[in-house]
Amino acid sequence: MASADGAVSVQGTVRPPGDKSITHRTLMLASLVRGTSVIRHPLSSADARSTAACLRALGAAVGPLRPTQVRVRGTAWQEPSRTLHCGNAGTTARLLLGLLAAHPFETRLTGDRSLRRRPMRRVTEPLARMGAVVTEEGGDCLPLRIRGGDLRALDWTLPVATAQVKTALLFAGLAAGVEVRVREPVRSRDHTERLLIALGAPLAVDGTTVTLAAAPGWLARCDPLDWQVAGDPSSAAFLVAAALLADDGEVCVRDVGLNPTRTGYLDVLARMGAVIRRENVREAFGEPVGDLVVRPAPLRATVVHAEEIASLIDEVPVLAVLASRAAGESAFHAVGELRVKESDRLGLLAEDLRAVGAQAVVDGDTLHVVGADQPPRGHVETAHDHRLAMAFALLQRLPGAAVTLSERVSPAVSFPNFFHTLDRMTGHVD
């Protein structure tokens, strides 16, 4: 709520949409187990709808994807009659590749222009080692074809920690009933491990090594899911940031997933001077969940180290925007992976920060941002990257700001009604 002098106040209770990572995973597993599963509070965004559409094309009965719940009647997958279009969702494409590797038919996958520039060989190479046949049409990108079948066991070391690749390989082993061992340099988000262990799959975690034992027919024996999806911590990060940038007030962000592999951004914000209370913390469906109570705070610069990046890679844009309003110079190390997200997120992030008057430079795989207190003004090119659009939308609320976005539709990829939620927090709507 803006006062007569331009100050912004925040208030109320808000809830982020369902976790994107968990929604993708539960939809896919529910489509393969026999019986009808119920997934409560799923993400109903464009990315999740891409997964649902692909699963329907494979024969599963996926009901309407609503924010309250979705019902999925699983089945043995059948060869699709058309190309599977994964939209903008890298998670959809990579996780489906893992499951399709265990099915004895050929499937062609593609995506939108943004997804067609994202690397897929990091997934298809180990799947080919397991026995899948991959035919590339455009080099290390979609579109491509995969023919699955009987797979071999796999012992694989990931050069870069990535939950998508880890999950694709575990899903391949699960569907094929063969052993898979995956090692990571550091631990990436572990929603897949928590989900599979909660469902009773023969999976063990030892540090950064995950081992799925051979279990032929496990999916056929698995009971239907009855699952509650936690609020997405990456979406919650934008609401937390909006509260920190305000002048006064308090906001409660409710039912947020507090999985420690996803909450590195909260540790960074604490170093920057934020005071965020965790309340009503509990365990729900294998995941820690709680409320975040946030008040505005003056921020100071910090250094984000390489070993932290896996737990906050999706939050780098919003953290960098906050750094542009903090006192001093911040550095984000080992963020080169951002070059192969929905956009060249790293390059665009620096360009857009400069476009609104901040100092930002990329040096190798490190992003440097110098904070400033003058009102941000300028035009932001989002390249239809949802996280860039949401991060820079926060600057529009600052007193004296004159920030324009090249588009406002991309947030629907992960956070339907983002702008409405932001407006409600700041008192712009009833």
C-alpha positions in Angstrom: 0.0 0.0 0.0 1.5 3.3 -1.0 1.2 6.3 1.3 0.9 9.9 0.4 4.7 10.3 0.5 5.2 7.3 -1.8 6.2 4.8 1.0 5.1 1.2 0.5 3.5 -0.9 3.2 2.9 -4.7 3.1 0.3 -6.6 5.0 -1.7 -9.8 5.2 -1.3 -13.5 4.6 -0.4 -15.0 1.2 0.2 -18.5 0.0 2.5 -19.4 -2.9 1.3 -21.8 -5.5 2.2 -25.5 -5.2 5.8 -26.6 -5.6 6.7 -26.9 -9.2 9.2 -29.7 -8.7 7.0 -31.8 -6.6 4.0 -31.3 -8.9 5.9 -32.6 -11.9 7.2 -35.6 -10.1 3.9 -36.7 -8.5 1.9 -36.3 -11.7 4.4 -38.5 -13.6 4.5 -41.2 -10.9 0.7 -41.1 -10.5 0.3 -41.7 -14.3 2.2 -45.0 -14.0 0.8 -46.6 -10.8 -2.5 -48.5 -11.1 -5.6 -46.8 -9.6 -6.7 -43.2 -9.1 -4.3 -40.8 -7.3 -5.3 -37.5 -5.8 -2.7 -34.7 -5.7 -3.8 -31.8 -3.5 -2.6 -28.2 -4.0 -0.7 -28.9 -7.2 0.9 -26.2 -9.2 -1.6 -25.3 -12.0 0.8 -23.3 -14.1 1.7 -23.5 -17.8 4.7 -25.8 -17.0 2.5 -28.2 -15.0 -0.1 -28.2 -17.7 2.6 -29.2 -20.2 3.4 -32.3 -18.1 -0.3 -33.1 -17.8 -0.8 -32.9 -21.6 2.1 -35.1 -22.3 0.9 -37.7 -19.8 -2.6 -37.7 -21.4 -0.9 -38.3 -24.8 0.8 -41.4 -23.2 -2.6 -42.8 -22.1 -3.0 -41.6 -18.5 -6.3 -40.0 -17.5 -5.2 -36.7 -15.9 -8.2 -34.6 -14.8 -8.4 -30.8 -14.8 -5.4 -29.3 -13.2 -6.8 -27.0 -10.5 -5.0 -25.3 -7.6 -7.1 -27.3 -5.2 -6.4 -30.8 -6.6 -6.0 -33.0 -9.6 -7.0 -36.7 -10.0 -4.9 -39.0 -12.1 -5.8 -42.6 -13.2 -2.6 -44.4 -14.0 -2.0 -46.9 -16.7 0.7 -48.7 -18.7 2.0 -46.0 -21.1 1.2 -46.4 -24.8 3.1 -45.1 -27.8 1.8 -41.5 -28.4 0.3 -40.7 -31.8 1.9 -37.3 -31.9 5.0 -35.4 -30.8 5.1 -34.6 -27.1 5.3 -30.9 -26.7 6.9 -29.9 -23.4 6.2 -26.2 -23.7 8.7 -24.2 -21.7 9.3 -26.9 -19.1 12.8 -28.3 -18.9 11.6 -30.5 -16.0 8.9 -32.0 -18.1 11.3 -32.9 -21.0 14.1 -34.3 -18.9 12.1 -36.3 -16.4 9.9 -37.7 -19.2 13.1 -38.8 -21.1 14.0 -40.9 -18.0 10.7 -42.7 -17.9 10.4 -43.1 -21.6 13.8 -44.8 -21.7 12.1 -47.8 -20.0 9.2 -48.1 -22.6 9.6 -50.1 -25.8 8.4 -47.5 -28.3 9.7 -44.4 -30.0 8.6 -41.0 -28.8 9.5 -37.6 -30.2 9.8 -34.6 -27.9 10.0 -30.9 -28.6 9.3 -27.6 -26.8 9.0 -23.9 -27.3 11.8 -21.8 -28.7 13.3 -21.2 -25.3 13.2 -24.9 -24.3 14.7 -25.9 -27.7 18.0 -24.2 -26.8 18.4 -25.9 -23.5 20.9 -28.8 -23.3 19.6 -32.4 -23.2 22.7 -34.5 -23.8 23.4 -34.3 -20.0 20.3 -36.6 -19.7 20.4 -38.6 -22.9 24.0 -39.6 -22.6 23.6 -41.6 -19.4 20.2 -42.9 -20.7 22.0 -44.2 -23.8 24.5 -45.9 -21.6 21.5 -47.7 -20.0 20.3 -48.9 -23.4 17.9 -46.3 -24.7 18.3 -45.2 -28.3 18.4 -41.5 -28.8 18.1 -39.8 -32.2 19.1 -36.1 -32.2 17.5 -33.7 -34.7 19.2 -30.5 -33.5 22.4 -31.4 -31.7 22.3 -31.1 -27.9 18.7 -29.8 -27.8 15.1 -30.7 -28.6 13.6 -31.9 -30.8 14.8 -35.5 -30.4 13.5 -39.0 -30.4 14.0 -41.7 -27.8 13.3 -45.4 -28.1 13.3 -47.2 -24.8 13.2 -50.9 -23.8 15.1 -53.2 -21.5 17.7 -51.1 -19.7 20.9 -51.9 -17.9 22.0 -50.8 -14.5 23.9 -47.6 -14.2 26.5 -46.1 -12.0 26.9 -42.4 -12.9 28.7 -39.4 -11.6 27.2 -36.0 -12.5 29.7 -33.3 -13.4 27.3 -30.7 -12.2 24.7 -31.1 -9.4 21.3 -31.1 -11.1 18.1 -32.6 -9.7 16.5 -32.9 -13.1 19.2 -35.3 -14.4 19.4 -37.1 -11.1 15.7 -37.6 -11.1 15.6 -38.7 -14.8 18.1 -41.5 -14.1 16.3 -42.6 -11.0 13.0 -42.6 -12.8 14.5 -44.7 -15.6 15.8 -47.3 -13.1 12.5 -47.3 -11.3 10.4 -47.9 -14.4 12.9 -50.5 -15.7 13.4 -52.2 -12.4 17.2 -51.9 -12.6 19.7 -50.5 -10.1 20.8 -46.9 -10.5 23.5 -45.1 -8.5 24.0 -41.4 -9.0 26.8 -39.3 -7.5 26.8 -35.5 -7.3 29.6 -33.0 -6.6 27.2 -31.3 -4.1 23.7 -32.2 -3.0 21.0 -30.9 -5.3 17.3 -30.6 -4.3 16.1 -34.0 -3.0 12.3 -34.0 -3.6 12.6 -37.1 -5.7 14.4 -39.0 -2.9 11.9 -37.9 -0.3 9.0 -38.8 -2.5 10.3 -42.2 -3.4 11.2 -43.1 0.2 7.8 -42.0 1.4 6.2 -44.2 -1.2 8.3 -47.2 -0.1 10.7 -47.4 -3.0 14.1 -49.2 -2.3 16.2 -46.1 -2.3 19.1 -45.1 -0.1 20.9 -41.8 0.3 24.5 -41.6 1.5 25.8 -38.0 1.4 25.8 -37.0 -2.2 25.3 -40.5 -3.5 21.8 -41.9 -4.2 21.2 -45.6 -4.9 18.0 -47.1 -6.2 18.0 -50.9 -5.8 16.7 -53.1 -8.6 13.0 -53.6 -8.0 11.2 -55.1 -11.1 7.5 -54.3 -11.1 7.7 -51.9 -8.2 5.5 -49.3 -10.0 2.8 -51.9 -10.6 2.7 -52.7 -6.9 2.7 -49.2 -5.7 -0.5 -47.9 -4.2 -2.2 -44.8 -5.7 -0.9 -41.5 -4.4 -2.8 -39.3 -2.0 -0.4 -36.4 -1.8 -0.4 -32.8 -0.5 2.1 -30.5 -2.4 3.9 -27.9 -0.3 4.0 -24.2 -1.3 6.8 -23.6 -3.8 9.8 -22.0 -2.0 11.1 -20.4 -5.2 7.8 -18.7 -5.7 7.7 -17.7 -2.1 11.1 -16.0 -2.5 9.5 -13.3 -4.6 6.9 -12.6 -1.9 9.6 -12.5 0.8 11.6 -10.1 -1.3 8.7 -7.8 -1.9 8.2 -7.6 1.9 11.8 -6.8 2.5 11.8 -4.0 -0.1 8.8 -2.3 1.5 8.9 0.5 4.0 6.8 -0.9 6.8 4.3 -3.6 7.6 4.5 -7.4 7.9 3.5 -10.3 5.7 3.0 -14.0 6.5 3.9 -16.3 3.6 2.0 -19.5 4.5 2.6 -23.2 4.0 6.0 -22.8 2.3 8.2 -25.8 1.6 11.2 -25.6 3.8 13.3 -28.4 2.3 16.9 -27.5 3.2 18.0 -28.2 -0.4 15.7 -25.4 -1.5 16.1 -22.7 1.2 19.6 -21.5 0.7 18.2 -18.2 -0.3 16.9 -17.7 3.3 20.5 -18.1 4.6 21.7 -15.5 2.1 19.0 -13.1 3.1 19.9 -13.5 6.8 23.4 -12.5 6.0 22.0 -9.5 4.1 20.2 -8.3 7.2 16.7 -9.8 6.7 14.8 -11.0 9.8 12.5 -13.8 8.7 10.7 -15.9 11.3 9.8 -19.5 10.7 6.6 -20.4 12.3 4.3 -23.5 12.4 7.1 -25.7 11.1 6.1 -29.3 10.6 6.7 -32.4 8.5 4.1 -33.1 5.8 4.3 -35.8 3.1 8.0 -36.2 3.5 8.7 -32.5 3.3 9.3 -29.8 6.0 6.7 -27.1 5.7 6.1 -23.8 7.6 5.1 -20.2 7.5 7.6 -17.3 6.8 6.8 -14.0 8.6 8.7 -11.1 7.0 9.1 -7.4 7.8 10.9 -4.8 5.7 14.6 -4.5 6.5 17.6 -2.5 5.3 19.9 -4.8 3.3 23.6 -5.1 3.0 25.8 -6.8 0.4 27.0 -10.4 0.7 29.0 -13.0 -1.1 27.2 -16.2 -2.3 29.7 -19.0 -2.6 29.9 -21.8 -5.1 28.8 -24.5 -2.6 25.6 -22.6 -2.0 24.4 -22.3 -5.6 22.7 -25.8 -5.9 20.3 -24.8 -3.1 19.4 -21.4 -4.6 20.0 -21.5 -8.3 16.5 -20.5 -9.2 16.6 -17.6 -6.7 19.7 -15.9 -8.1 17.6 -13.4 -10.1 15.6 -12.2 -7.1 18.7 -12.2 -4.9 20.5 -10.1 -7.5 17.7 -7.6 -7.6 17.7 -7.3 -3.8 21.5 -6.9 -4.0 20.9 -3.9 -6.3 19.1 -2.2 -3.4 21.6 -3.3 -0.7 24.6 -1.3 0.7 27.9 -2.4 -0.9 29.0 -4.9 -3.6 27.6 -8.4 -3.7 29.1 -11.4 -5.6 27.4 -14.5 -6.8 30.0 -17.2 -7.6 29.6 -20.3 -9.9 26.4 -19.1 -11.6 27.4 -20.2 -15.1 24.5 -22.7 -15.2 22.2 -19.7 -15.5 23.4 -19.3 -19.1 21.3 -22.4 -20.1 18.0 -21.8 -18.3 14.9 -20.5 -20.0 17.1 -17.7 -21.4 20.7 -16.7 -21.0 19.5 -15.8 -17.6 23.0 -14.7 -16.4 23.7 -12.3 -19.3 20.2 -10.9 -19.3 20.2 -10.4 -15.5 23.3 -8.2 -15.7 22.0 -6.3 -18.7 18.6 -5.7 -17.1 20.2 -4.5 -13.8 22.3 -2.0 -15.7 19.2 -1.0 -17.7 17.4 0.1 -14.5 20.5 2.0 -13.2 22.3 -0.6 -11.2 26.0 -1.6 -11.5 26.3 -5.2 -12.6 29.0 -7.1 -14.4 29.6 -10.8 -15.2 33.2 -11.9 -14.8 33.5 -15.5 -15.9 30.9 -17.4 -13.9 30.7 -14.7 -11.2 28.0 -12.0 -11.1 29.0 -8.7 -9.3 26.2 -6.3 -8.3 26.7 -2.9 -6.6 23.8 -1.6 -4.6 22.2 1.8 -5.0 19.5 3.8 -3.5 18.3 6.0 -6.4 14.9 5.0 -7.8 15.2 2.3 -10.5 14.2 3.5 -13.9 14.5 1.8 -17.3 13.1 -1.0 -19.6 13.7 -4.6 -18.7 13.9 -7.3 -21.4 12.6 -10.5 -19.9 13.1 -12.8 -23.0 9.9 -14.5 -21.6 11.9 -15.7 -18.7 9.4 -16.0 -15.8 12.0 -15.5 -13.0 13.4 -12.4 -14.6 9.9 -10.9 -15.1 9.0 -11.6 -11.4 12.3 -10.3 -10.0 12.2 -7.0 -11.8 8.5 -6.5 -11.2 9.4 -6.0 -7.5 11.4 -2.9 -8.4 8.2 -1.4 -9.9 6.8 -1.0 -6.4 9.6 1.2 -5.1 8.9 4.9 -4.5 9.9 6.9 -7.6 10.4 3.8 -9.7 9.7 3.8 -13.5 10.5 0.3 -14.5 8.8 -1.3 -17.5 8.8 -5.0 -18.5 8.9 -6.3 -22.0 6.0 -8.7 -21.1 3.9 -9.8 -18.1 2.7 -13.2 -19.2 5.7 -15.4 -18.5 5.1 -15.6 -14.7 2.2 -17.9 -15.5 4.9 -20.6 -16.2 5.4 -21.0 -12.5 3.3 -18.6 -10.5 -0.3 -18.0 -11.8 -1.8 -14.8 -10.5 1.6 -13.5 -9.5 0.8 -9.9 -10.1 -2.5 -10.1 -8.4 -0.8 -11.7 -5.3 1.8 -8.9 -5.3 -0.8 -6.2 -5.6 -2.8 -7.8 -2.7 0.3 -7.8 -0.5 0.8 -4.1 -1.1 -2.8 -3.1 -0.8 -3.4 -2.3 -4.5 -6.6 -4.4 -4.7 -9.4 -5.2 -2.3 
